[in-house]
């Protein structure tokens, strides 16, 4: 199983499992991963339903 790679900055997760701080988004049937930094910056664009307090 390959490590998760951020779809925006190309950063690779240190573990095979997706870190809890990372976010996933399914677009056009493809599962995309976003690292903690990109997820925070793009959280509104990725999933508007996420609770801002969580971040
Ligand atoms: Zn990133």
mmCIF file of the protein (N, C-alpha, C, O) and its ligand, coordinates in Angstrom:
data_MODEL
# 
_entry.id   MODEL 
# 
loop_
_entity.id 
_entity.type 
_entity.pdbx_number_of_molecules 
1 polymer     1 
2 non-polymer 1 
# 
_entity_poly.entity_id                      1 
_entity_poly.type                           'polypeptide(L)' 
_entity_poly.nstd_linkage                   no 
_entity_poly.nstd_monomer                   no 
_entity_poly.pdbx_seq_one_letter_code       
;(UNK)(UNK)(UNK)(UNK)(UNK)(UNK)(UNK)(UNK)(UNK)(UNK)(UNK)(UNK)(UNK)(UNK)(UNK)(UNK)
(UNK)(UNK)(UNK)(UNK)(UNK)(UNK)(UNK)(UNK)(UNK)(UNK)(UNK)(UNK)(UNK)(UNK)(UNK)(UNK)
(UNK)(UNK)(UNK)(UNK)(UNK)(UNK)(UNK)(UNK)(UNK)(UNK)(UNK)(UNK)(UNK)(UNK)(UNK)(UNK)
(UNK)(UNK)(UNK)(UNK)(UNK)(UNK)(UNK)
;
_entity_poly.pdbx_seq_one_letter_code_can   XXXXXXXXXXXXXXXXXXXXXXXXXXXXXXXXXXXXXXXXXXXXXXXXXXXXXXX 
_entity_poly.pdbx_strand_id                 A 
# 
loop_
_entity_poly_seq.entity_id 
_entity_poly_seq.num 
_entity_poly_seq.mon_id 
_entity_poly_seq.hetero 
1 1  UNK n 
1 2  UNK n 
1 3  UNK n 
1 4  UNK n 
1 5  UNK n 
1 6  UNK n 
1 7  UNK n 
1 8  UNK n 
1 9  UNK n 
1 10 UNK n 
1 11 UNK n 
1 12 UNK n 
1 13 UNK n 
1 14 UNK n 
1 15 UNK n 
1 16 UNK n 
1 17 UNK n 
1 18 UNK n 
1 19 UNK n 
1 20 UNK n 
1 21 UNK n 
1 22 UNK n 
1 23 UNK n 
1 24 UNK n 
1 25 UNK n 
1 26 UNK n 
1 27 UNK n 
1 28 UNK n 
1 29 UNK n 
1 30 UNK n 
1 31 UNK n 
1 32 UNK n 
1 33 UNK n 
1 34 UNK n 
1 35 UNK n 
1 36 UNK n 
1 37 UNK n 
1 38 UNK n 
1 39 UNK n 
1 40 UNK n 
1 41 UNK n 
1 42 UNK n 
1 43 UNK n 
1 44 UNK n 
1 45 UNK n 
1 46 UNK n 
1 47 UNK n 
1 48 UNK n 
1 49 UNK n 
1 50 UNK n 
1 51 UNK n 
1 52 UNK n 
1 53 UNK n 
1 54 UNK n 
1 55 UNK n 
# 
loop_
_struct_asym.id 
_struct_asym.entity_id 
A 1 
B 2 
# 
loop_
_chem_comp.id 
_chem_comp.type 
_chem_comp.mon_nstd_flag 
UNK 'L-peptide linking' . 
ZN  non-polymer         . 
# 
_pdbx_entity_nonpoly.entity_id   2 
_pdbx_entity_nonpoly.name        ? 
_pdbx_entity_nonpoly.comp_id     ZN 
# 
_pdbx_nonpoly_scheme.asym_id         B 
_pdbx_nonpoly_scheme.entity_id       2 
_pdbx_nonpoly_scheme.mon_id          ZN 
_pdbx_nonpoly_scheme.ndb_seq_num     1 
_pdbx_nonpoly_scheme.pdb_seq_num     101 
_pdbx_nonpoly_scheme.auth_seq_num    101 
_pdbx_nonpoly_scheme.pdb_mon_id      ZN 
_pdbx_nonpoly_scheme.auth_mon_id     ZN 
_pdbx_nonpoly_scheme.pdb_strand_id   A 
_pdbx_nonpoly_scheme.pdb_ins_code    . 
# 
loop_
_atom_site.group_PDB 
_atom_site.id 
_atom_site.type_symbol 
_atom_site.label_atom_id 
_atom_site.label_alt_id 
_atom_site.label_comp_id 
_atom_site.label_asym_id 
_atom_site.label_entity_id 
_atom_site.label_seq_id 
_atom_site.pdbx_PDB_ins_code 
_atom_site.Cartn_x 
_atom_site.Cartn_y 
_atom_site.Cartn_z 
_atom_site.occupancy 
_atom_site.B_iso_or_equiv 
_atom_site.pdbx_formal_charge 
_atom_site.auth_seq_id 
_atom_site.auth_comp_id 
_atom_site.auth_asym_id 
_atom_site.auth_atom_id 
_atom_site.pdbx_PDB_model_num 
ATOM   1   N  N  . UNK A 1 1  ? 0.844   -1.196 0.000   1.00 0.00 ? 1   UNK A N  1 
ATOM   2   C  CA . UNK A 1 1  ? 0.000   0.000  0.000   1.00 0.00 ? 1   UNK A CA 1 
ATOM   3   C  C  . UNK A 1 1  ? 0.877   1.243  0.000   1.00 0.00 ? 1   UNK A C  1 
ATOM   4   O  O  . UNK A 1 1  ? 1.757   1.390  0.848   1.00 0.00 ? 1   UNK A O  1 
ATOM   5   N  N  . UNK A 1 2  ? 0.641   2.114  -0.930  1.00 0.00 ? 2   UNK A N  1 
ATOM   6   C  CA . UNK A 1 2  ? 1.470   3.309  -1.042  1.00 0.00 ? 2   UNK A CA 1 
ATOM   7   C  C  . UNK A 1 2  ? 1.052   4.360  -0.031  1.00 0.00 ? 2   UNK A C  1 
ATOM   8   O  O  . UNK A 1 2  ? -0.098  4.404  0.405   1.00 0.00 ? 2   UNK A O  1 
ATOM   9   N  N  . UNK A 1 3  ? 1.991   5.193  0.328   1.00 0.00 ? 3   UNK A N  1 
ATOM   10  C  CA . UNK A 1 3  ? 1.688   6.278  1.249   1.00 0.00 ? 3   UNK A CA 1 
ATOM   11  C  C  . UNK A 1 3  ? 0.814   7.303  0.563   1.00 0.00 ? 3   UNK A C  1 
ATOM   12  O  O  . UNK A 1 3  ? 0.846   7.465  -0.657  1.00 0.00 ? 3   UNK A O  1 
ATOM   13  N  N  . UNK A 1 4  ? 0.036   7.986  1.374   1.00 0.00 ? 4   UNK A N  1 
ATOM   14  C  CA . UNK A 1 4  ? -0.827  9.027  0.829   1.00 0.00 ? 4   UNK A CA 1 
ATOM   15  C  C  . UNK A 1 4  ? 0.013   10.215 0.391   1.00 0.00 ? 4   UNK A C  1 
ATOM   16  O  O  . UNK A 1 4  ? 0.989   10.580 1.046   1.00 0.00 ? 4   UNK A O  1 
ATOM   17  N  N  . UNK A 1 5  ? -0.379  10.806 -0.716  1.00 0.00 ? 5   UNK A N  1 
ATOM   18  C  CA . UNK A 1 5  ? 0.329   11.974 -1.219  1.00 0.00 ? 5   UNK A CA 1 
ATOM   19  C  C  . UNK A 1 5  ? -0.657  13.121 -1.358  1.00 0.00 ? 5   UNK A C  1 
ATOM   20  O  O  . UNK A 1 5  ? -1.765  12.945 -1.863  1.00 0.00 ? 5   UNK A O  1 
ATOM   21  N  N  . UNK A 1 6  ? -0.248  14.281 -0.910  1.00 0.00 ? 6   UNK A N  1 
ATOM   22  C  CA . UNK A 1 6  ? -1.119  15.447 -0.993  1.00 0.00 ? 6   UNK A CA 1 
ATOM   23  C  C  . UNK A 1 6  ? -1.351  15.814 -2.453  1.00 0.00 ? 6   UNK A C  1 
ATOM   24  O  O  . UNK A 1 6  ? -0.412  15.909 -3.244  1.00 0.00 ? 6   UNK A O  1 
ATOM   25  N  N  . UNK A 1 7  ? -2.610  16.016 -2.791  1.00 0.00 ? 7   UNK A N  1 
ATOM   26  C  CA . UNK A 1 7  ? -2.947  16.324 -4.179  1.00 0.00 ? 7   UNK A CA 1 
ATOM   27  C  C  . UNK A 1 7  ? -2.566  17.752 -4.542  1.00 0.00 ? 7   UNK A C  1 
ATOM   28  O  O  . UNK A 1 7  ? -2.520  18.097 -5.722  1.00 0.00 ? 7   UNK A O  1 
ATOM   29  N  N  . UNK A 1 8  ? -2.295  18.574 -3.558  1.00 0.00 ? 8   UNK A N  1 
ATOM   30  C  CA . UNK A 1 8  ? -1.995  19.973 -3.848  1.00 0.00 ? 8   UNK A CA 1 
ATOM   31  C  C  . UNK A 1 8  ? -0.494  20.260 -3.853  1.00 0.00 ? 8   UNK A C  1 
ATOM   32  O  O  . UNK A 1 8  ? 0.024   20.853 -4.800  1.00 0.00 ? 8   UNK A O  1 
ATOM   33  N  N  . UNK A 1 9  ? 0.201   19.841 -2.799  1.00 0.00 ? 9   UNK A N  1 
ATOM   34  C  CA . UNK A 1 9  ? 1.624   20.186 -2.709  1.00 0.00 ? 9   UNK A CA 1 
ATOM   35  C  C  . UNK A 1 9  ? 2.533   18.984 -2.944  1.00 0.00 ? 9   UNK A C  1 
ATOM   36  O  O  . UNK A 1 9  ? 3.752   19.137 -3.012  1.00 0.00 ? 9   UNK A O  1 
ATOM   37  N  N  . UNK A 1 10 ? 1.949   17.783 -3.069  1.00 0.00 ? 10  UNK A N  1 
ATOM   38  C  CA . UNK A 1 10 ? 2.769   16.624 -3.365  1.00 0.00 ? 10  UNK A CA 1 
ATOM   39  C  C  . UNK A 1 10 ? 3.478   16.043 -2.160  1.00 0.00 ? 10  UNK A C  1 
ATOM   40  O  O  . UNK A 1 10 ? 4.272   15.113 -2.298  1.00 0.00 ? 10  UNK A O  1 
ATOM   41  N  N  . UNK A 1 11 ? 3.209   16.571 -0.995  1.00 0.00 ? 11  UNK A N  1 
ATOM   42  C  CA . UNK A 1 11 ? 3.828   16.066 0.219   1.00 0.00 ? 11  UNK A CA 1 
ATOM   43  C  C  . UNK A 1 11 ? 3.368   14.645 0.501   1.00 0.00 ? 11  UNK A C  1 
ATOM   44  O  O  . UNK A 1 11 ? 2.206   14.303 0.282   1.00 0.00 ? 11  UNK A O  1 
ATOM   45  N  N  . UNK A 1 12 ? 4.274   13.832 0.980   1.00 0.00 ? 12  UNK A N  1 
ATOM   46  C  CA . UNK A 1 12 ? 3.960   12.430 1.219   1.00 0.00 ? 12  UNK A CA 1 
ATOM   47  C  C  . UNK A 1 12 ? 3.774   12.168 2.697   1.00 0.00 ? 12  UNK A C  1 
ATOM   48  O  O  . UNK A 1 12 ? 4.544   12.647 3.530   1.00 0.00 ? 12  UNK A O  1 
ATOM   49  N  N  . UNK A 1 13 ? 2.741   11.400 3.013   1.00 0.00 ? 13  UNK A N  1 
ATOM   50  C  CA . UNK A 1 13 ? 2.494   11.062 4.411   1.00 0.00 ? 13  UNK A CA 1 
ATOM   51  C  C  . UNK A 1 13 ? 3.615   10.169 4.919   1.00 0.00 ? 13  UNK A C  1 
ATOM   52  O  O  . UNK A 1 13 ? 4.172   9.364  4.173   1.00 0.00 ? 13  UNK A O  1 
ATOM   53  N  N  . UNK A 1 14 ? 3.937   10.323 6.196   1.00 0.00 ? 14  UNK A N  1 
ATOM   54  C  CA . UNK A 1 14 ? 5.037   9.549  6.767   1.00 0.00 ? 14  UNK A CA 1 
ATOM   55  C  C  . UNK A 1 14 ? 4.641   8.102  7.018   1.00 0.00 ? 14  UNK A C  1 
ATOM   56  O  O  . UNK A 1 14 ? 5.498   7.221  7.081   1.00 0.00 ? 14  UNK A O  1 
ATOM   57  N  N  . UNK A 1 15 ? 3.362   7.861  7.159   1.00 0.00 ? 15  UNK A N  1 
ATOM   58  C  CA . UNK A 1 15 ? 2.896   6.502  7.402   1.00 0.00 ? 15  UNK A CA 1 
ATOM   59  C  C  . UNK A 1 15 ? 1.969   6.067  6.271   1.00 0.00 ? 15  UNK A C  1 
ATOM   60  O  O  . UNK A 1 15 ? 1.510   6.884  5.473   1.00 0.00 ? 15  UNK A O  1 
ATOM   61  N  N  . UNK A 1 16 ? 1.709   4.783  6.221   1.00 0.00 ? 16  UNK A N  1 
ATOM   62  C  CA . UNK A 1 16 ? 0.824   4.288  5.173   1.00 0.00 ? 16  UNK A CA 1 
ATOM   63  C  C  . UNK A 1 16 ? -0.609  4.722  5.411   1.00 0.00 ? 16  UNK A C  1 
ATOM   64  O  O  . UNK A 1 16 ? -1.367  4.991  4.479   1.00 0.00 ? 16  UNK A O  1 
ATOM   65  N  N  . UNK A 1 17 ? -0.953  4.783  6.676   1.00 0.00 ? 17  UNK A N  1 
ATOM   66  C  CA . UNK A 1 17 ? -2.309  5.231  7.006   1.00 0.00 ? 17  UNK A CA 1 
ATOM   67  C  C  . UNK A 1 17 ? -2.395  6.742  6.894   1.00 0.00 ? 17  UNK A C  1 
ATOM   68  O  O  . UNK A 1 17 ? -1.447  7.460  7.215   1.00 0.00 ? 17  UNK A O  1 
ATOM   69  N  N  . UNK A 1 18 ? -3.509  7.199  6.449   1.00 0.00 ? 18  UNK A N  1 
ATOM   70  C  CA . UNK A 1 18 ? -3.705  8.636  6.323   1.00 0.00 ? 18  UNK A CA 1 
ATOM   71  C  C  . UNK A 1 18 ? -3.725  9.273  7.716   1.00 0.00 ? 18  UNK A C  1 
ATOM   72  O  O  . UNK A 1 18 ? -4.523  8.883  8.568   1.00 0.00 ? 18  UNK A O  1 
ATOM   73  N  N  . UNK A 1 19 ? -2.848  10.247 7.941   1.00 0.00 ? 19  UNK A N  1 
ATOM   74  C  CA . UNK A 1 19 ? -2.845  10.924 9.252   1.00 0.00 ? 19  UNK A CA 1 
ATOM   75  C  C  . UNK A 1 19 ? -4.198  11.571 9.524   1.00 0.00 ? 19  UNK A C  1 
ATOM   76  O  O  . UNK A 1 19 ? -4.896  11.985 8.598   1.00 0.00 ? 19  UNK A O  1 
ATOM   77  N  N  . UNK A 1 20 ? -4.559  11.655 10.793  1.00 0.00 ? 20  UNK A N  1 
ATOM   78  C  CA . UNK A 1 20 ? -5.854  12.228 11.157  1.00 0.00 ? 20  UNK A CA 1 
ATOM   79  C  C  . UNK A 1 20 ? -5.961  13.681 10.750  1.00 0.00 ? 20  UNK A C  1 
ATOM   80  O  O  . UNK A 1 20 ? -7.060  14.203 10.561  1.00 0.00 ? 20  UNK A O  1 
ATOM   81  N  N  . UNK A 1 21 ? -4.823  14.333 10.615  1.00 0.00 ? 21  UNK A N  1 
ATOM   82  C  CA . UNK A 1 21 ? -4.836  15.751 10.274  1.00 0.00 ? 21  UNK A CA 1 
ATOM   83  C  C  . UNK A 1 21 ? -5.033  15.967 8.783   1.00 0.00 ? 21  UNK A C  1 
ATOM   84  O  O  . UNK A 1 21 ? -5.295  17.084 8.337   1.00 0.00 ? 21  UNK A O  1 
ATOM   85  N  N  . UNK A 1 22 ? -4.905  14.898 8.021   1.00 0.00 ? 22  UNK A N  1 
ATOM   86  C  CA . UNK A 1 22 ? -5.105  15.015 6.578   1.00 0.00 ? 22  UNK A CA 1 
ATOM   87  C  C  . UNK A 1 22 ? -6.591  14.922 6.253   1.00 0.00 ? 22  UNK A C  1 
ATOM   88  O  O  . UNK A 1 22 ? -7.395  14.410 7.032   1.00 0.00 ? 22  UNK A O  1 
ATOM   89  N  N  . UNK A 1 23 ? -6.920  15.435 5.079   1.00 0.00 ? 23  UNK A N  1 
ATOM   90  C  CA . UNK A 1 23 ? -8.311  15.393 4.656   1.00 0.00 ? 23  UNK A CA 1 
ATOM   91  C  C  . UNK A 1 23 ? -8.404  14.651 3.331   1.00 0.00 ? 23  UNK A C  1 
ATOM   92  O  O  . UNK A 1 23 ? -7.462  14.631 2.539   1.00 0.00 ? 23  UNK A O  1 
ATOM   93  N  N  . UNK A 1 24 ? -9.555  14.047 3.113   1.00 0.00 ? 24  UNK A N  1 
ATOM   94  C  CA . UNK A 1 24 ? -9.776  13.363 1.850   1.00 0.00 ? 24  UNK A CA 1 
ATOM   95  C  C  . UNK A 1 24 ? -10.980 13.973 1.150   1.00 0.00 ? 24  UNK A C  1 
ATOM   96  O  O  . UNK A 1 24 ? -11.916 14.459 1.785   1.00 0.00 ? 24  UNK A O  1 
ATOM   97  N  N  . UNK A 1 25 ? -10.930 13.933 -0.157  1.00 0.00 ? 25  UNK A N  1 
ATOM   98  C  CA . UNK A 1 25 ? -12.040 14.449 -0.929  1.00 0.00 ? 25  UNK A CA 1 
ATOM   99  C  C  . UNK A 1 25 ? -12.207 13.580 -2.160  1.00 0.00 ? 25  UNK A C  1 
ATOM   100 O  O  . UNK A 1 25 ? -11.230 13.215 -2.813  1.00 0.00 ? 25  UNK A O  1 
ATOM   101 N  N  . UNK A 1 26 ? -13.436 13.256 -2.467  1.00 0.00 ? 26  UNK A N  1 
ATOM   102 C  CA . UNK A 1 26 ? -13.701 12.448 -3.651  1.00 0.00 ? 26  UNK A CA 1 
ATOM   103 C  C  . UNK A 1 26 ? -14.228 13.358 -4.753  1.00 0.00 ? 26  UNK A C  1 
ATOM   104 O  O  . UNK A 1 26 ? -15.297 13.955 -4.629  1.00 0.00 ? 26  UNK A O  1 
ATOM   105 N  N  . UNK A 1 27 ? -13.469 13.451 -5.816  1.00 0.00 ? 27  UNK A N  1 
ATOM   106 C  CA . UNK A 1 27 ? -13.875 14.312 -6.913  1.00 0.00 ? 27  UNK A CA 1 
ATOM   107 C  C  . UNK A 1 27 ? -13.843 13.515 -8.203  1.00 0.00 ? 27  UNK A C  1 
ATOM   108 O  O  . UNK A 1 27 ? -12.816 12.951 -8.580  1.00 0.00 ? 27  UNK A O  1 
ATOM   109 N  N  . UNK A 1 28 ? -14.973 13.479 -8.864  1.00 0.00 ? 28  UNK A N  1 
ATOM   110 C  CA . UNK A 1 28 ? -15.083 12.739 -10.125 1.00 0.00 ? 28  UNK A CA 1 
ATOM   111 C  C  . UNK A 1 28 ? -14.688 11.280 -9.951  1.00 0.00 ? 28  UNK A C  1 
ATOM   112 O  O  . UNK A 1 28 ? -14.080 10.676 -10.835 1.00 0.00 ? 28  UNK A O  1 
ATOM   113 N  N  . UNK A 1 29 ? -15.044 10.724 -8.795  1.00 0.00 ? 29  UNK A N  1 
ATOM   114 C  CA . UNK A 1 29 ? -14.752 9.326  -8.567  1.00 0.00 ? 29  UNK A CA 1 
ATOM   115 C  C  . UNK A 1 29 ? -13.345 9.048  -8.111  1.00 0.00 ? 29  UNK A C  1 
ATOM   116 O  O  . UNK A 1 29 ? -13.019 7.907  -7.783  1.00 0.00 ? 29  UNK A O  1 
ATOM   117 N  N  . UNK A 1 30 ? -12.494 10.066 -8.080  1.00 0.00 ? 30  UNK A N  1 
ATOM   118 C  CA . UNK A 1 30 ? -11.120 9.862  -7.618  1.00 0.00 ? 30  UNK A CA 1 
ATOM   119 C  C  . UNK A 1 30 ? -10.982 10.345 -6.193  1.00 0.00 ? 30  UNK A C  1 
ATOM   120 O  O  . UNK A 1 30 ? -11.498 11.400 -5.825  1.00 0.00 ? 30  UNK A O  1 
ATOM   121 N  N  . UNK A 1 31 ? -10.287 9.567  -5.402  1.00 0.00 ? 31  UNK A N  1 
ATOM   122 C  CA . UNK A 1 31 ? -10.074 9.956  -4.017  1.00 0.00 ? 31  UNK A CA 1 
ATOM   123 C  C  . UNK A 1 31 ? -8.794  10.772 -3.918  1.00 0.00 ? 31  UNK A C  1 
ATOM   124 O  O  . UNK A 1 31 ? -7.711  10.301 -4.263  1.00 0.00 ? 31  UNK A O  1 
ATOM   125 N  N  . UNK A 1 32 ? -8.934  11.976 -3.451  1.00 0.00 ? 32  UNK A N  1 
ATOM   126 C  CA . UNK A 1 32 ? -7.783  12.863 -3.321  1.00 0.00 ? 32  UNK A CA 1 
ATOM   127 C  C  . UNK A 1 32 ? -7.451  13.083 -1.854  1.00 0.00 ? 32  UNK A C  1 
ATOM   128 O  O  . UNK A 1 32 ? -8.338  13.141 -1.003  1.00 0.00 ? 32  UNK A O  1 
ATOM   129 N  N  . UNK A 1 33 ? -6.168  13.204 -1.574  1.00 0.00 ? 33  UNK A N  1 
ATOM   130 C  CA . UNK A 1 33 ? -5.728  13.446 -0.208  1.00 0.00 ? 33  UNK A CA 1 
ATOM   131 C  C  . UNK A 1 33 ? -5.112  14.837 -0.106  1.00 0.00 ? 33  UNK A C  1 
ATOM   132 O  O  . UNK A 1 33 ? -4.458  15.317 -1.032  1.00 0.00 ? 33  UNK A O  1 
ATOM   133 N  N  . UNK A 1 34 ? -5.335  15.458 1.020   1.00 0.00 ? 34  UNK A N  1 
ATOM   134 C  CA . UNK A 1 34 ? -4.742  16.773 1.255   1.00 0.00 ? 34  UNK A CA 1 
ATOM   135 C  C  . UNK A 1 34 ? -4.042  16.762 2.607   1.00 0.00 ? 34  UNK A C  1 
ATOM   136 O  O  . UNK A 1 34 ? -4.607  16.302 3.599   1.00 0.00 ? 34  UNK A O  1 
ATOM   137 N  N  . UNK A 1 35 ? -2.826  17.263 2.645   1.00 0.00 ? 35  UNK A N  1 
ATOM   138 C  CA . UNK A 1 35 ? -2.084  17.286 3.903   1.00 0.00 ? 35  UNK A CA 1 
ATOM   139 C  C  . UNK A 1 35 ? -2.710  18.295 4.864   1.00 0.00 ? 35  UNK A C  1 
ATOM   140 O  O  . UNK A 1 35 ? -3.596  19.063 4.492   1.00 0.00 ? 35  UNK A O  1 
ATOM   141 N  N  . UNK A 1 36 ? -2.233  18.275 6.095   1.00 0.00 ? 36  UNK A N  1 
ATOM   142 C  CA . UNK A 1 36 ? -2.846  19.146 7.106   1.00 0.00 ? 36  UNK A CA 1 
ATOM   143 C  C  . UNK A 1 36 ? -2.792  20.610 6.703   1.00 0.00 ? 36  UNK A C  1 
ATOM   144 O  O  . UNK A 1 36 ? -3.755  21.346 6.918   1.00 0.00 ? 36  UNK A O  1 
ATOM   145 N  N  . UNK A 1 37 ? -1.695  21.038 6.130   1.00 0.00 ? 37  UNK A N  1 
ATOM   146 C  CA . UNK A 1 37 ? -1.556  22.445 5.746   1.00 0.00 ? 37  UNK A CA 1 
ATOM   147 C  C  . UNK A 1 37 ? -2.525  22.804 4.633   1.00 0.00 ? 37  UNK A C  1 
ATOM   148 O  O  . UNK A 1 37 ? -3.257  23.789 4.736   1.00 0.00 ? 37  UNK A O  1 
ATOM   149 N  N  . UNK A 1 38 ? -2.532  22.018 3.581   1.00 0.00 ? 38  UNK A N  1 
ATOM   150 C  CA . UNK A 1 38 ? -3.416  22.308 2.451   1.00 0.00 ? 38  UNK A CA 1 
ATOM   151 C  C  . UNK A 1 38 ? -4.877  22.150 2.855   1.00 0.00 ? 38  UNK A C  1 
ATOM   152 O  O  . UNK A 1 38 ? -5.734  22.911 2.407   1.00 0.00 ? 38  UNK A O  1 
ATOM   153 N  N  . UNK A 1 39 ? -5.156  21.170 3.694   1.00 0.00 ? 39  UNK A N  1 
ATOM   154 C  CA . UNK A 1 39 ? -6.537  20.948 4.116   1.00 0.00 ? 39  UNK A CA 1 
ATOM   155 C  C  . UNK A 1 39 ? -7.045  22.161 4.876   1.00 0.00 ? 39  UNK A C  1 
ATOM   156 O  O  . UNK A 1 39 ? -8.196  22.569 4.725   1.00 0.00 ? 39  UNK A O  1 
ATOM   157 N  N  . UNK A 1 40 ? -6.170  22.729 5.692   1.00 0.00 ? 40  UNK A N  1 
ATOM   158 C  CA . UNK A 1 40 ? -6.586  23.882 6.486   1.00 0.00 ? 40  UNK A CA 1 
ATOM   159 C  C  . UNK A 1 40 ? -6.844  25.081 5.574   1.00 0.00 ? 40  UNK A C  1 
ATOM   160 O  O  . UNK A 1 40 ? -7.788  25.844 5.778   1.00 0.00 ? 40  UNK A O  1 
ATOM   161 N  N  . UNK A 1 41 ? -5.997  25.228 4.581   1.00 0.00 ? 41  UNK A N  1 
ATOM   162 C  CA . UNK A 1 41 ? -6.142  26.383 3.700   1.00 0.00 ? 41  UNK A CA 1 
ATOM   163 C  C  . UNK A 1 41 ? -7.302  26.223 2.723   1.00 0.00 ? 41  UNK A C  1 
ATOM   164 O  O  . UNK A 1 41 ? -7.872  27.205 2.247   1.00 0.00 ? 41  UNK A O  1 
ATOM   165 N  N  . UNK A 1 42 ? -7.638  24.980 2.435   1.00 0.00 ? 42  UNK A N  1 
ATOM   166 C  CA . UNK A 1 42 ? -8.679  24.747 1.443   1.00 0.00 ? 42  UNK A CA 1 
ATOM   167 C  C  . UNK A 1 42 ? -9.899  24.053 2.012   1.00 0.00 ? 42  UNK A C  1 
ATOM   168 O  O  . UNK A 1 42 ? -10.716 23.507 1.270   1.00 0.00 ? 42  UNK A O  1 
ATOM   169 N  N  . UNK A 1 43 ? -10.022 24.076 3.329   1.00 0.00 ? 43  UNK A N  1 
ATOM   170 C  CA . UNK A 1 43 ? -11.099 23.313 3.951   1.00 0.00 ? 43  UNK A CA 1 
ATOM   171 C  C  . UNK A 1 43 ? -12.467 23.734 3.419   1.00 0.00 ? 43  UNK A C  1 
ATOM   172 O  O  . UNK A 1 43 ? -13.335 22.886 3.213   1.00 0.00 ? 43  UNK A O  1 
ATOM   173 N  N  . UNK A 1 44 ? -12.664 25.006 3.201   1.00 0.00 ? 44  UNK A N  1 
ATOM   174 C  CA . UNK A 1 44 ? -13.970 25.445 2.718   1.00 0.00 ? 44  UNK A CA 1 
ATOM   175 C  C  . UNK A 1 44 ? -14.236 24.935 1.306   1.00 0.00 ? 44  UNK A C  1 
ATOM   176 O  O  . UNK A 1 44 ? -15.375 24.628 0.953   1.00 0.00 ? 44  UNK A O  1 
ATOM   177 N  N  . UNK A 1 45 ? -13.208 24.850 0.527   1.00 0.00 ? 45  UNK A N  1 
ATOM   178 C  CA . UNK A 1 45 ? -13.397 24.390 -0.842  1.00 0.00 ? 45  UNK A CA 1 
ATOM   179 C  C  . UNK A 1 45 ? -13.529 22.890 -0.933  1.00 0.00 ? 45  UNK A C  1 
ATOM   180 O  O  . UNK A 1 45 ? -14.135 22.365 -1.868  1.00 0.00 ? 45  UNK A O  1 
ATOM   181 N  N  . UNK A 1 46 ? -12.958 22.193 0.045   1.00 0.00 ? 46  UNK A N  1 
ATOM   182 C  CA . UNK A 1 46 ? -13.001 20.738 0.003   1.00 0.00 ? 46  UNK A CA 1 
ATOM   183 C  C  . UNK A 1 46 ? -14.320 20.227 0.560   1.00 0.00 ? 46  UNK A C  1 
ATOM   184 O  O  . UNK A 1 46 ? -15.069 19.525 -0.120  1.00 0.00 ? 46  UNK A O  1 
ATOM   185 N  N  . UNK A 1 47 ? -14.591 20.591 1.807   1.00 0.00 ? 47  UNK A N  1 
ATOM   186 C  CA . UNK A 1 47 ? -15.820 20.118 2.418   1.00 0.00 ? 47  UNK A CA 1 
ATOM   187 C  C  . UNK A 1 47 ? -16.399 21.201 3.303   1.00 0.00 ? 47  UNK A C  1 
ATOM   188 O  O  . UNK A 1 47 ? -15.923 21.421 4.417   1.00 0.00 ? 47  UNK A O  1 
ATOM   189 N  N  . UNK A 1 48 ? -17.417 21.873 2.816   1.00 0.00 ? 48  UNK A N  1 
ATOM   190 C  CA . UNK A 1 48 ? -18.013 22.948 3.570   1.00 0.00 ? 48  UNK A CA 1 
ATOM   191 C  C  . UNK A 1 48 ? -18.722 22.468 4.816   1.00 0.00 ? 48  UNK A C  1 
ATOM   192 O  O  . UNK A 1 48 ? -19.026 23.253 5.715   1.00 0.00 ? 48  UNK A O  1 
ATOM   193 N  N  . UNK A 1 49 ? -18.983 21.174 4.863   1.00 0.00 ? 49  UNK A N  1 
ATOM   194 C  CA . UNK A 1 49 ? -19.730 20.658 6.005   1.00 0.00 ? 49  UNK A CA 1 
ATOM   195 C  C  . UNK A 1 49 ? -18.853 20.418 7.219   1.00 0.00 ? 49  UNK A C  1 
ATOM   196 O  O  . UNK A 1 49 ? -19.363 20.175 8.313   1.00 0.00 ? 49  UNK A O  1 
ATOM   197 N  N  . UNK A 1 50 ? -17.534 20.484 7.040   1.00 0.00 ? 50  UNK A N  1 
ATOM   198 C  CA . UNK A 1 50 ? -16.656 20.274 8.186   1.00 0.00 ? 50  UNK A CA 1 
ATOM   199 C  C  . UNK A 1 50 ? -16.846 21.398 9.195   1.00 0.00 ? 50  UNK A C  1 
ATOM   200 O  O  . UNK A 1 50 ? -16.968 22.568 8.832   1.00 0.00 ? 50  UNK A O  1 
ATOM   201 N  N  . UNK A 1 51 ? -16.869 21.025 10.445  1.00 0.00 ? 51  UNK A N  1 
ATOM   202 C  CA . UNK A 1 51 ? -17.057 22.004 11.505  1.00 0.00 ? 51  UNK A CA 1 
ATOM   203 C  C  . UNK A 1 51 ? -15.779 22.807 11.703  1.00 0.00 ? 51  UNK A C  1 
ATOM   204 O  O  . UNK A 1 51 ? -14.739 22.219 11.998  1.00 0.00 ? 51  UNK A O  1 
ATOM   205 N  N  . UNK A 1 52 ? -15.818 24.108 11.555  1.00 0.00 ? 52  UNK A N  1 
ATOM   206 C  CA . UNK A 1 52 ? -14.607 24.943 11.701  1.00 0.00 ? 52  UNK A CA 1 
ATOM   207 C  C  . UNK A 1 52 ? -13.980 24.814 13.071  1.00 0.00 ? 52  UNK A C  1 
ATOM   208 O  O  . UNK A 1 52 ? -12.769 24.983 13.211  1.00 0.00 ? 52  UNK A O  1 
ATOM   209 N  N  . UNK A 1 53 ? -14.767 24.522 14.074  1.00 0.00 ? 53  UNK A N  1 
ATOM   210 C  CA . UNK A 1 53 ? -14.230 24.396 15.429  1.00 0.00 ? 53  UNK A CA 1 
ATOM   211 C  C  . UNK A 1 53 ? -13.238 23.241 15.501  1.00 0.00 ? 53  UNK A C  1 
ATOM   212 O  O  . UNK A 1 53 ? -12.284 23.267 16.278  1.00 0.00 ? 53  UNK A O  1 
ATOM   213 N  N  . UNK A 1 54 ? -13.478 22.252 14.691  1.00 0.00 ? 54  UNK A N  1 
ATOM   214 C  CA . UNK A 1 54 ? -12.599 21.086 14.680  1.00 0.00 ? 54  UNK A CA 1 
ATOM   215 C  C  . UNK A 1 54 ? -11.168 21.484 14.330  1.00 0.00 ? 54  UNK A C  1 
ATOM   216 O  O  . UNK A 1 54 ? -10.215 20.878 14.821  1.00 0.00 ? 54  UNK A O  1 
ATOM   217 N  N  . UNK A 1 55 ? -11.018 22.498 13.487  1.00 0.00 ? 55  UNK A N  1 
ATOM   218 C  CA . UNK A 1 55 ? -9.698  22.909 13.034  1.00 0.00 ? 55  UNK A CA 1 
ATOM   219 C  C  . UNK A 1 55 ? -9.114  23.912 14.018  1.00 0.00 ? 55  UNK A C  1 
ATOM   220 O  O  . UNK A 1 55 ? -7.996  24.389 13.822  1.00 0.00 ? 55  UNK A O  1 
HETATM 221 ZN ZN . ZN  B 2 .  ? -0.358  19.680 0.840   1.00 0.00 ? 101 ZN  A ZN 1 
# 
